[in-house]
Amino acid sequence: MILAIDVDYRESDALAAGISFNDWQDEIHSHIYRGVISEIEDYESGSFYRRELPCILHLLKEHHLSPEIIVIDGFVHLGDESRPGLGMHLYNALDRKVPVIGVTKSPFKKTAADTKLLRGDSARPLYITAAGMELETAKACILSIHGKHRIPTLLKQADRECRRK
């Protein structure tokens, strides 16, 4: 199972959503998982993982999920010095057993040029980072994921699901 996870924040809690699918080319998810997380951390620039990591781990634990690969809306590595981002903290929290692919729409300061990936007919790249697999493999996965546009179909759905009331 591949699991795409996204988190949305409200005033005092967060909603995490996971969309599972079996193959990168799947157009339709196999399952949707949701979890409400109370007592979230405040946003801290440069330490986003402190806020989002507990939400992702809560979703995995609440639904007893054991994905083969996790795709997050965030960076695995930050900048050209490859500081650990949310994805690397998640990879480490899962005992380095589950590969994590980070997909973002905007670059982090000094994001390495080799993280850029163009999808569909978009001139604007996505930025791909990974832990537990080679960057080129992660980019090939995201390139092949279903959808004709810049944002893959199921990643867009994960974003929508975490924003539901």
Secondary structure by P-SEA (a helix, b strand, c coil): cbbbbbbbbcccbbbbbbbbbcccccccccbbbbbbbcccccccccccccccaaaaaaaaaaacccccbbbccccccccccccccaaaaaaaaacccbbbbbbbcccccccccccccccccccbbbbbbbccccaaaaaaaaaaccccccccaaaaaaaaaaacc
